[in-house]
Amino acid sequence: MERLKEQTPAPERPASKPDESHAQLQPLLHGLPRHERMPMLPLRFRTARLWRNPGIRRLAAIGLLALLASLLLVWALTQYEAHRLKREWIARGDALIGTLAAAHPEWAPELPKLFAEGSSDTGPDAAAAGRQLAEQYGLSAEMENSLLPIVSSFRSHARLLSTGAAAALLLLLFAVLIYEYNKPYRAIRALAASLEEAVKRNEPLQNRIYGEGDLGLLAHGVQELALRLQETIAQLHRDKKFLKDTIADISHQLKTPLASLTIYIELLQDPRTKPEDAQEFLETCRRELERMEWLTLTLLKIARLEAEALELMPRDLPIAETIEQAVLPMRKLAEQRDVRLEIAAPADLLCYHDPHWLAEAIGNVVKNAVEHSPAGSAVRVEAEETPVFVRLSISDEGLGIEERHLPHIFKKFYSASRGGSGVGLGLPLAKSIVERHEGVLSASRNDRGGTTFRFTLPHRRLTNP
């Protein structure tokens, strides 16, 4: 029955609801026994985890060596004292044999044999008579050891040797243990000093510990913490520079239209301004305000995309429909500039994307291509599938982008001077949208002298959301 009780599994505890607060769980956790608050590993796993520490293995080796040294020391002391006791016993026996042989010469041949073999051949009667005779003179097993010189000498000598040997062994063991005990603390102090220096100078850790065991895990965690701290500080510097540059760019872009609006308003307030001129000034003010609104909204979109504060809703959709949705608003602009828009995309080609945002990215690139294409040329949008990616290509027949400008055209407010009048935010916005789709947007010169922009998009999400 007892065995059956031990094998009966305990009832499972109901899982806590996800919406329970930390404050509600604390009283329950503190009310439970320690072994129910956290899972306890089996003894063999805890022993194996402890044995992974090099210090524990060294201490075990030191303990084993100390045990072997103690056994060897006891054996050596025993051998030494036995040899010394033998010499003293033989010396006293020689003196006694000499004395008895001088008093009774006829006993001389038997005395050495008698002392060497003991009392086993003399019989119990002789031993009892001898013991009775010795007791008459005070010699018995109950007498003080100090009255027997050989016993007293043996005891004092053995006590001195054993005490000295034990003290020396303990001192040596203590010194080794202190060294081993201080060894991980030396490593921790060096690691703490290196971490402090790394935090002060914002540099990687100079003192690294590569080892197994708990100290190695601690060192690895500290190194990871230092790297993340360094990355965080670097990101803060990049964010600060980005904010500074963005504010400078916005102020520079808004300064000109604001100055123009101020001038036009002053002219409108002048009673001498003709009605037809006033109407033209109002139209110019409207265009400048629309430009400022577009600039502000575009910058806000880029900031939200780069901060990952914008949630996309990707799904499997035909890429041809998204291309058509992006190109449709550009057809009127293409007609005005006498530029043909050609689309070559399979109707059954599916791509995992957000149609709204990807259409905006394609539309910005198509608009850029149309604005930089000469009259009578064509802008071609193509889509093809590879085993891993879906690739979109947007090619124009314009003047192309010089090689020195290609690495910079996706920077905000950068202008490659291809004759356009744009602010320089359409391509950065398109690049941010494509990167949020875990894709790549690139540009290069094509064989017709123009520029080709390539969207490389994965079939499926590459990373977990």
DABELCOR-V209982 format. One record per backbone hydrogen bond with DSSP energy under -1.0 kcal/mol. CO is the residue of the C=O (numbers start at 1). NH is the residue of the N-H. Records with the same first field share a line. If there is no record, write none. Layout:
CO = NH, NH
//
This chain:
1 = 5
2 = 6
3 = 7
17 = 20
21 = 25
22 = 26
25 = 29
26 = 30
27 = 31
33 = 37
34 = 38
42 = 46
43 = 47
44 = 48
45 = 49
46 = 50
47 = 51
50 = 53
53 = 57
54 = 58
55 = 59
56 = 60
57 = 61
58 = 62
59 = 63
60 = 64
61 = 65
62 = 66
63 = 67
64 = 68
65 = 69
66 = 70
67 = 71
68 = 72
69 = 73
70 = 74
71 = 75
72 = 76
73 = 77
74 = 78
75 = 79
76 = 80
77 = 81
78 = 82
79 = 83
80 = 84
81 = 85
82 = 86
83 = 87
84 = 88
85 = 89
86 = 90
87 = 91
88 = 92
89 = 93
90 = 94
91 = 95
92 = 96
93 = 97
94 = 98
95 = 99
96 = 100
97 = 101
98 = 102
99 = 103
100 = 104
104 = 107
105 = 108
107 = 110, 111
110 = 114
111 = 115
112 = 116
113 = 117
114 = 118
123 = 127
124 = 128
125 = 129
126 = 130
127 = 131
128 = 132
129 = 133
130 = 134
131 = 135
132 = 136
134 = 139
135 = 138
140 = 143
144 = 147
145 = 148
148 = 152
149 = 153
150 = 154
151 = 155
152 = 156
153 = 157
154 = 158
155 = 159
156 = 160
157 = 161
158 = 162
159 = 163
160 = 164
161 = 165
162 = 166
163 = 167
164 = 168
165 = 169
166 = 170
167 = 171
168 = 172
169 = 173
170 = 174
171 = 175
172 = 176
173 = 177
174 = 178
175 = 179
176 = 180
177 = 181
178 = 182
179 = 183
182 = 186
183 = 187
184 = 188
185 = 189
186 = 190
187 = 191
188 = 192
189 = 193
190 = 194
191 = 195
192 = 196
193 = 197
194 = 198
195 = 199
196 = 200
197 = 201
198 = 202, 203
213 = 217
214 = 218
215 = 219
216 = 220
217 = 221
218 = 222
219 = 223
220 = 224
221 = 225
222 = 226
223 = 227
224 = 228
225 = 229
226 = 230
227 = 231
228 = 232
229 = 233
230 = 234
231 = 235
232 = 236
233 = 237
234 = 238
235 = 239
236 = 240
237 = 241
238 = 242
239 = 243
240 = 244
241 = 245
242 = 246
243 = 247
244 = 248
245 = 249
246 = 250
247 = 251
248 = 252
249 = 253
250 = 254
251 = 255
254 = 258
255 = 259
256 = 260
257 = 261
258 = 262
259 = 263
260 = 264
261 = 265
262 = 266
263 = 267
264 = 268
265 = 269
270 = 273
274 = 278
275 = 279
276 = 280
277 = 281
278 = 282
279 = 283
280 = 284
281 = 285
282 = 286
283 = 287
284 = 288
285 = 289
286 = 290
287 = 291
288 = 292
289 = 293
290 = 294
291 = 295
292 = 296
293 = 297
294 = 298
295 = 299
296 = 300
297 = 301
298 = 302
299 = 303
300 = 304
301 = 305
302 = 306
303 = 307
304 = 309
305 = 308
315 = 353
317 = 351
318 = 322
319 = 323
320 = 324
321 = 325
322 = 326
323 = 327
324 = 328
327 = 330
328 = 331
330 = 334
331 = 335
332 = 336
333 = 337
334 = 339
338 = 376
340 = 379
342 = 381
344 = 383
346 = 349
349 = 319
351 = 317
353 = 315
354 = 358
355 = 359
356 = 360
357 = 361
358 = 362
359 = 363
360 = 364
361 = 365
362 = 366
363 = 367
364 = 368
365 = 369
366 = 370
367 = 371
368 = 372
370 = 373
374 = 377
377 = 340
379 = 342
380 = 395
381 = 344
382 = 393
384 = 391
388 = 459
389 = 386
390 = 457
391 = 384
392 = 455
393 = 382
394 = 453
395 = 380
402 = 405, 406
405 = 408
408 = 411
411 = 414
424 = 413
425 = 429
426 = 430
427 = 431
428 = 432
429 = 433
430 = 434
431 = 435
432 = 436
434 = 439
435 = 438
440 = 456
442 = 454
444 = 452
446 = 449
450 = 446
451 = 396
452 = 444
453 = 394
454 = 442
455 = 392
456 = 440
457 = 390
//
